[in-house]
């Protein structure tokens, strides 16, 4: 999409959204030079952040020109092939052929130039989600890693892949990556124990809640942005709105839900928003029986059993895209699906804070990153890192520019922009604890949170101990 066409799209979208959900008198002015979707073929929430490169103040002349970039000194690698693998096609040489503009080298050109300078061939390959972990383990243990750079969910890599010795710590390859060039938020997500393992260009924005503005208006509900501003965006208002939005048809079936979410996903959001955890990695303890976590699971049952406002029997994203749910907890990547299926009348906001929570945060169910398998060639990571960084230097990057895609006035822009600055996650799935949790039974009330956590405590602690004893 050209910048001119994209500008018109954003302008129209902003005007449409401005009149909905209590539009502010201070609209965000679409940037004249926003360039999005011009890098890799996106496949998840991390790339939603990666692909945003923003710009000039509206009304001022934009000067976009080549900025000299100091690269590492290349050496002739003899025509070897470097492989980058993800569970979607991260780059397609035959399709993604961005043209250079005056004073600008496209990422396509930058990657191709890197191939020439280093005398290498770069291949972008695909292995299905889950299959990539199997290939990583079998190939590394056989002494022939299947890729030189592999995209993994954070909890897949850390702790299990790290504990099994399948990944290379960046501290062991300092000549291939410069820590000073990495966003602190990325470094935080890439750390396990005393080392760093993962990298992605950009930042980890984390997940929040999408809401359907049409339902907000039809049911006469207060806009979540207004609740946020008034320090009322909490579990109580979330529950109230979910109940108001739930509609029962004449035959007794529910035709419109307050929330579309799998119980495990919703429990994860509730737990972190209430200051809870499953694993304390510093203390190396299972802490899923804390009052914060128990309270989160009890609130889950209020929504699923007492209120019956959660659709978790169907695939949640389809329920929301069909217009049959007010809320869905999801990552920013989902916005493109909503625009395609429903149009621009939606909102995106941090998950509501629980009574024991420490304020609003974005929540990441699985921040994914690039990792270097043990025994692989770290040069692929260097080329990716330098190429993406160089392409970003053609613009004046605004780290909060991505928020403009999820907001319609200055008020909502400011709210959404806060999400990337404080993101919470818990890697309990990587320890295997998720296998001990019967989410469906929890959602139906067949098991109670306190007794459930007591029953799995010993087994969960064994799983934590197994990881740290082998690390």
C-alpha positions as CSV (number, residue, x, y, z in Angstrom):
1,X,0.0,0.0,0.0
2,X,1.5,3.4,-0.9
3,X,1.9,6.1,1.7
4,X,-0.6,8.3,-0.1
5,X,-3.3,5.6,-0.1
6,X,-2.5,4.6,3.5
7,X,-2.8,8.2,4.6
8,X,-6.3,8.5,3.0
9,X,-7.3,5.2,4.7
10,X,-6.2,6.4,8.1
11,X,-7.9,9.8,7.6
12,X,-11.2,8.1,6.7
13,X,-10.9,5.6,9.6
14,X,-10.1,8.4,12.0
15,X,-13.2,10.4,10.9
16,X,-15.4,7.4,11.2
17,X,-14.1,6.4,14.6
18,X,-14.2,10.0,15.9
19,X,-18.0,10.1,16.1
20,X,-18.3,6.9,18.0
21,X,-17.8,5.9,21.7
22,X,-17.9,9.4,23.0
23,X,-15.5,11.1,20.5
24,X,-13.2,13.6,21.9
25,X,-12.8,17.2,20.7
26,X,-9.1,16.5,20.1
27,X,-8.8,14.1,17.2
28,X,-5.4,12.5,16.4
29,X,-4.2,13.9,13.1
30,X,-3.1,11.1,10.8
31,X,0.6,11.2,10.0
32,X,1.4,12.1,6.4
33,X,4.2,9.5,6.2
34,X,3.1,6.5,8.2
35,X,4.5,3.4,6.6
36,X,3.2,0.1,7.8
37,X,3.2,-3.4,6.5
38,X,6.2,-2.7,4.3
39,X,8.6,-5.0,5.9
40,X,8.1,-8.7,6.7
41,X,4.9,-10.6,6.0
42,X,3.3,-10.3,9.4
43,X,2.0,-13.2,11.4
44,X,1.5,-12.3,15.0
45,X,1.5,-9.6,17.6
46,X,5.2,-9.1,17.7
47,X,5.3,-8.2,14.0
48,X,2.4,-5.7,14.6
49,X,5.0,-3.8,16.5
50,X,7.9,-4.6,14.2
51,X,6.1,-3.3,11.1
52,X,5.3,0.2,12.3
53,X,7.7,2.9,11.3
54,X,6.2,6.3,11.8
55,X,6.7,10.0,11.1
56,X,6.6,13.6,10.4
57,X,4.3,16.0,12.1
58,X,1.3,16.7,9.9
59,X,1.6,19.9,7.9
60,X,5.4,20.0,8.0
61,X,7.6,19.0,5.0
62,X,9.0,15.5,5.3
63,X,12.6,14.8,4.4
64,X,13.2,11.1,4.1
65,X,16.7,10.4,3.0
66,X,19.4,7.7,3.4
67,X,21.1,7.8,6.7
68,X,24.6,6.3,6.7
69,X,24.6,3.1,8.8
70,X,27.7,1.5,10.3
71,X,27.6,-2.2,9.7
72,X,29.9,-4.9,10.9
73,X,32.7,-5.6,8.5
74,X,31.6,-8.3,6.2
75,X,33.7,-11.3,5.2
76,X,33.3,-13.8,2.4
77,X,31.3,-16.7,3.7
78,X,31.8,-18.8,0.6
79,X,28.2,-18.8,-0.6
80,X,26.7,-20.7,2.4
81,X,23.0,-20.8,3.0
82,X,21.5,-19.2,6.1
83,X,18.0,-20.2,7.2
84,X,15.5,-18.3,9.2
85,X,12.4,-20.3,10.3
86,X,9.0,-19.3,11.7
87,X,5.5,-20.7,11.7
88,X,4.5,-18.3,9.0
89,X,6.4,-17.2,5.9
90,X,8.3,-14.3,7.3
91,X,9.7,-13.2,4.0
92,X,8.9,-14.2,0.4
93,X,11.5,-13.1,-2.1
94,X,9.1,-13.6,-5.0
95,X,6.3,-11.6,-3.5
96,X,7.8,-9.0,-1.2
97,X,9.8,-6.8,-3.7
98,X,9.5,-3.3,-2.3
99,X,10.8,-0.7,-4.7
100,X,13.4,1.8,-3.5
101,X,12.3,5.4,-3.2
102,X,14.5,8.5,-3.7
103,X,17.0,8.5,-0.9
104,X,15.6,5.2,0.6
105,X,16.7,1.6,0.3
106,X,13.9,-0.8,0.9
107,X,14.3,-3.7,3.3
108,X,14.2,-6.0,0.3
109,X,17.3,-4.1,-1.1
110,X,19.0,-4.1,2.3
111,X,18.6,-7.9,2.7
112,X,19.8,-8.5,-0.8
113,X,22.8,-6.3,-0.3
114,X,23.6,-8.2,2.9
115,X,23.6,-11.4,0.9
116,X,26.1,-9.9,-1.6
117,X,28.3,-8.4,1.1
118,X,28.6,-11.5,3.1
119,X,28.4,-13.9,0.1
120,X,25.5,-15.9,1.6
121,X,22.1,-17.1,0.5
122,X,19.2,-16.4,2.9
123,X,16.2,-18.7,3.0
124,X,13.0,-18.0,4.9
125,X,11.3,-21.3,5.7
126,X,8.1,-22.4,7.5
127,X,7.5,-25.1,10.2
128,X,4.1,-25.3,11.8
129,X,3.6,-24.0,15.3
130,X,4.8,-26.9,17.6
131,X,6.5,-28.6,14.7
132,X,9.3,-26.0,15.0
133,X,10.0,-27.1,18.6
134,X,10.3,-30.7,17.5
135,X,12.6,-29.9,14.7
136,X,14.7,-27.7,17.0
137,X,15.2,-30.5,19.5
138,X,15.8,-33.3,17.1
139,X,18.2,-31.4,14.8
140,X,20.2,-29.7,17.6
141,X,20.6,-32.9,19.5
142,X,21.8,-34.6,16.2
143,X,24.4,-31.8,15.8
144,X,22.7,-30.3,12.7
145,X,20.4,-27.4,13.6
146,X,17.5,-27.1,11.1
147,X,17.8,-23.3,11.0
148,X,20.2,-20.6,12.0
149,X,17.5,-18.4,13.5
150,X,14.2,-19.7,14.7
151,X,11.0,-17.9,15.8
152,X,9.6,-19.3,19.1
153,X,7.0,-18.4,21.6
154,X,8.8,-17.0,24.7
155,X,7.4,-19.8,26.9
156,X,8.5,-22.4,24.4
157,X,12.1,-21.2,24.5
158,X,12.3,-20.3,28.1
159,X,12.5,-22.4,30.2
160,X,12.3,-25.7,28.4
161,X,14.5,-25.2,25.3
162,X,17.0,-23.3,27.4
163,X,17.1,-26.0,30.1
164,X,17.7,-28.7,27.4
165,X,20.6,-26.7,26.0
166,X,19.0,-26.1,22.6
167,X,19.6,-22.4,22.4
168,X,22.7,-20.1,22.3
169,X,23.0,-17.4,24.9
170,X,23.8,-14.0,23.4
171,X,26.5,-13.6,26.0
172,X,28.3,-16.4,24.2
173,X,28.2,-14.7,20.8
174,X,29.0,-11.0,21.6
175,X,30.5,-10.3,18.2
176,X,27.1,-11.0,16.6
177,X,24.8,-8.7,18.5
178,X,25.1,-5.4,20.3
179,X,23.2,-5.2,23.5
180,X,23.3,-1.4,23.5
181,X,21.1,-1.4,20.4
182,X,18.3,-3.5,21.9
183,X,15.2,-2.0,23.6
184,X,15.2,-2.7,27.4
185,X,11.8,-4.2,27.1
186,X,13.1,-6.8,24.6
187,X,16.0,-7.6,26.9
188,X,13.7,-8.2,29.8
189,X,11.6,-10.7,27.8
190,X,14.7,-12.4,26.5
191,X,16.3,-13.1,29.9
192,X,16.2,-16.4,31.7
193,X,18.6,-17.0,34.6
194,X,21.8,-15.2,33.9
195,X,21.6,-15.0,30.1
196,X,19.7,-13.5,27.2
197,X,18.5,-15.6,24.4
198,X,15.8,-13.9,22.2
199,X,15.7,-10.8,20.0
200,X,13.1,-9.1,17.8
201,X,13.3,-5.8,16.0
202,X,10.9,-3.3,17.6
203,X,9.3,-4.0,21.0
204,X,6.8,-6.3,22.7
205,X,3.5,-4.4,22.8
206,X,1.6,-7.1,24.6
207,X,-2.1,-7.9,24.4
208,X,-5.2,-6.0,25.6
209,X,-9.0,-6.1,25.1
210,X,-10.8,-5.3,21.8
211,X,-14.3,-4.1,22.2
212,X,-17.1,-3.7,19.7
213,X,-18.2,-0.1,19.5
214,X,-21.5,-1.0,17.8
215,X,-22.5,-3.0,20.9
216,X,-21.3,-0.2,23.2
217,X,-23.6,2.2,21.4
218,X,-26.5,-0.1,21.0
219,X,-26.6,-1.1,24.7
220,X,-26.0,2.4,25.9
221,X,-22.8,1.5,27.7
222,X,-20.0,3.8,28.8
223,X,-17.0,3.8,26.6
224,X,-14.1,1.9,28.2
225,X,-11.8,4.8,27.4
226,X,-13.9,7.0,29.6
227,X,-13.8,4.5,32.4
228,X,-10.1,4.3,32.0
229,X,-9.7,8.0,32.3
230,X,-11.9,8.1,35.5
231,X,-9.9,5.2,37.1
232,X,-13.0,3.0,36.8
233,X,-11.7,0.5,34.2
234,X,-11.6,-2.5,36.6
235,X,-13.1,-5.9,37.0
236,X,-16.4,-4.5,38.4
237,X,-17.0,-2.4,35.3
238,X,-15.8,-5.2,33.0
239,X,-18.3,-7.6,34.6
240,X,-21.2,-5.1,34.6
241,X,-20.7,-4.3,30.9
242,X,-20.4,-8.0,30.0
243,X,-23.7,-8.7,31.7
244,X,-25.4,-5.8,30.0
245,X,-24.1,-6.9,26.6
246,X,-25.3,-10.5,27.0
247,X,-28.6,-11.2,25.2
248,X,-30.8,-14.3,25.3
249,X,-32.9,-15.2,22.3
250,X,-36.6,-16.3,22.5
251,X,-35.6,-20.0,22.4
252,X,-33.3,-19.5,25.4
253,X,-30.0,-19.6,23.6
254,X,-27.5,-16.8,24.0
255,X,-27.3,-14.7,20.9
256,X,-24.8,-12.1,22.1
257,X,-22.1,-12.5,24.8
258,X,-20.2,-10.1,26.9
259,X,-16.9,-11.9,26.4
260,X,-15.4,-14.3,23.8
261,X,-12.4,-16.1,25.3
262,X,-11.1,-19.6,26.1
263,X,-11.1,-20.1,29.9
264,X,-7.3,-20.6,30.0
265,X,-6.7,-17.3,28.1
266,X,-9.2,-15.4,30.3
267,X,-7.7,-16.9,33.5
268,X,-4.3,-15.8,32.3
269,X,-5.4,-12.2,31.8
270,X,-7.3,-12.1,35.1
271,X,-4.3,-13.6,37.0
272,X,-1.8,-11.1,35.8
273,X,-4.2,-8.1,36.0
274,X,-4.6,-9.0,39.7
275,X,-0.9,-9.2,40.4
276,X,-0.9,-13.0,40.4
277,X,1.7,-15.5,39.1
278,X,2.1,-19.2,38.7
279,X,5.9,-19.3,38.8
280,X,8.3,-17.0,40.7
281,X,11.4,-17.5,38.5
282,X,13.7,-15.6,40.9
283,X,12.6,-17.7,44.0
284,X,12.2,-20.8,41.8
285,X,8.8,-21.5,43.3
286,X,5.3,-22.4,42.2
287,X,3.1,-19.6,43.6
288,X,-0.2,-20.4,41.9
289,X,-1.9,-20.8,45.3
290,X,-1.4,-17.1,46.2
291,X,-4.5,-15.1,47.1
292,X,-4.0,-13.0,43.9
293,X,-4.2,-16.0,41.6
294,X,-7.0,-17.8,43.6
295,X,-9.1,-14.6,43.5
296,X,-8.6,-14.3,39.7
297,X,-9.8,-17.9,39.2
298,X,-12.8,-17.2,41.4
299,X,-13.7,-14.2,39.3
300,X,-13.4,-16.4,36.2
301,X,-16.1,-18.6,37.7
302,X,-18.3,-15.6,38.5
303,X,-18.2,-14.7,34.8
304,X,-18.6,-18.3,33.4
305,X,-20.8,-20.0,36.0
306,X,-22.8,-17.3,37.8
307,X,-23.2,-14.7,35.0
308,X,-22.8,-17.0,32.0
309,X,-21.5,-14.2,29.9
310,X,-18.5,-16.0,28.3
311,X,-18.6,-17.9,25.1
312,X,-15.8,-20.4,25.3
313,X,-17.4,-23.3,23.5
314,X,-16.7,-21.8,20.0
315,X,-13.5,-20.4,18.5
316,X,-13.4,-17.1,20.3
317,X,-12.1,-15.0,17.4
318,X,-15.0,-16.1,15.2
319,X,-17.5,-15.3,17.8
320,X,-16.2,-11.7,18.1
321,X,-15.8,-11.3,14.3
322,X,-19.4,-12.4,13.9
323,X,-20.4,-9.4,16.1
324,X,-21.7,-11.7,18.8
325,X,-19.4,-10.5,21.7
326,X,-18.6,-7.2,23.3
327,X,-15.0,-8.1,24.5
328,X,-12.2,-10.3,23.3
329,X,-8.7,-10.4,25.0
330,X,-6.3,-10.6,22.1
331,X,-3.1,-9.2,20.7
332,X,-2.8,-6.1,18.4
333,X,-2.3,-8.4,15.4
334,X,-6.0,-9.1,15.5
335,X,-6.9,-5.6,14.4
336,X,-6.3,-6.5,10.8
337,X,-8.8,-9.3,11.0
338,X,-11.4,-7.0,12.6
339,X,-11.0,-4.3,9.9
340,X,-11.3,-7.0,7.2
341,X,-14.4,-8.7,8.7
342,X,-16.2,-5.9,10.6
343,X,-14.8,-2.5,9.7
344,X,-13.0,0.1,11.8
345,X,-15.6,0.5,14.6
346,X,-13.7,-1.1,17.4
347,X,-11.6,-0.2,20.4
348,X,-8.4,-1.5,21.9
349,X,-7.5,-0.9,25.5
350,X,-5.4,-2.5,28.4
351,X,-7.1,-5.3,30.3
352,X,-9.1,-4.1,33.3
353,X,-7.2,-4.1,36.6
354,X,-8.1,-6.4,39.4
355,X,-8.6,-5.4,43.0
356,X,-5.1,-6.5,43.9
357,X,-3.5,-5.3,40.7
358,X,-0.8,-2.6,40.5
359,X,-2.4,-0.5,37.7
360,X,-3.0,-1.2,34.1
361,X,-0.6,-3.2,32.0
362,X,-0.5,-4.9,28.7
363,X,-0.5,-8.6,29.1
364,X,1.4,-11.0,26.8
365,X,0.3,-14.6,26.6
366,X,3.4,-15.4,24.6
367,X,5.8,-12.8,23.3
368,X,7.6,-14.5,20.5
369,X,11.2,-13.7,19.4
370,X,14.0,-14.9,17.2
371,X,16.5,-17.4,18.8
372,X,19.8,-19.0,17.7
373,X,19.8,-22.8,18.0
374,X,22.9,-24.3,19.6
375,X,25.5,-25.0,16.9
376,X,23.8,-22.7,14.3
377,X,25.4,-19.8,12.5
378,X,24.6,-16.6,14.4
379,X,25.3,-14.5,11.3
380,X,21.6,-14.8,10.3
381,X,20.7,-13.0,13.5
382,X,23.3,-10.3,12.8
383,X,21.9,-9.8,9.2
384,X,18.3,-9.6,10.5
385,X,19.2,-7.2,13.3
386,X,21.2,-4.9,11.2
387,X,18.9,-4.9,8.2
388,X,15.8,-4.1,10.3
389,X,17.6,-1.5,12.2
390,X,19.0,0.2,9.0
391,X,15.5,0.3,7.4
392,X,14.2,2.0,10.6
393,X,16.8,4.7,10.3
394,X,15.1,6.2,7.2
395,X,12.4,7.6,9.4
396,X,12.1,9.3,12.8
397,X,10.7,6.4,14.7
398,X,7.9,7.2,17.2
399,X,7.7,4.2,19.6
400,X,4.0,4.8,20.2
401,X,3.0,5.3,16.6
402,X,1.4,1.8,16.5
403,X,-1.2,3.2,18.9
404,X,-2.7,5.2,16.1
405,X,-4.0,2.1,14.5
406,X,-6.1,1.3,17.6
407,X,-7.4,4.8,18.5
408,X,-9.5,7.6,17.1
409,X,-8.7,10.7,19.2
410,X,-5.9,12.0,21.4
411,X,-7.5,10.6,24.5
412,X,-7.7,7.0,23.3
413,X,-4.3,7.4,21.6
414,X,-2.7,8.3,24.9
415,X,-4.4,5.3,26.6
416,X,-3.4,2.8,24.0
417,X,0.2,4.1,23.9
418,X,0.7,3.3,27.6
419,X,0.3,-0.4,26.8
420,X,3.7,-1.1,25.4
421,X,5.5,0.6,28.4
422,X,4.6,-2.1,30.9
423,X,3.9,-5.6,29.8
424,X,3.4,-8.6,32.0
425,X,3.7,-12.3,31.3
426,X,4.2,-15.6,33.0
427,X,6.0,-18.6,31.5
428,X,4.2,-21.3,33.5
429,X,3.2,-23.1,30.3
430,X,6.9,-23.6,29.5
431,X,7.3,-25.4,32.8
432,X,4.5,-27.8,31.9
433,X,2.1,-26.5,34.6
434,X,-0.6,-25.8,32.0
435,X,-1.0,-29.6,31.7
436,X,-2.1,-29.8,35.3
437,X,-4.9,-27.2,34.9
438,X,-8.4,-28.5,33.7
439,X,-9.6,-25.2,32.3
440,X,-13.0,-26.5,31.2
441,X,-13.7,-28.0,34.6
442,X,-12.7,-24.7,36.2
443,X,-14.9,-22.7,33.9
444,X,-17.9,-25.0,34.6
445,X,-17.4,-24.9,38.4
446,X,-16.7,-28.7,38.6
447,X,-13.5,-27.8,40.4
448,X,-12.8,-24.9,42.8
449,X,-9.8,-22.7,42.6
450,X,-8.4,-23.2,46.1
451,X,-8.7,-27.0,46.1
452,X,-7.4,-27.2,42.6
453,X,-4.3,-25.2,43.4
454,X,-3.7,-27.3,46.6
455,X,-4.0,-30.5,44.6
456,X,-1.4,-29.6,42.0
457,X,1.0,-27.7,44.2
458,X,3.5,-30.6,44.7
459,X,3.5,-31.7,41.0
460,X,3.8,-28.1,39.9
461,X,6.8,-27.5,42.2
462,X,8.4,-30.7,40.9
463,X,8.1,-29.3,37.4
464,X,9.8,-26.0,38.5
465,X,12.5,-27.9,40.3
466,X,13.2,-30.1,37.3
467,X,13.8,-27.1,35.1
468,X,16.1,-25.2,37.5
469,X,18.0,-28.4,38.6
470,X,18.9,-29.0,34.9
471,X,19.6,-25.4,34.1
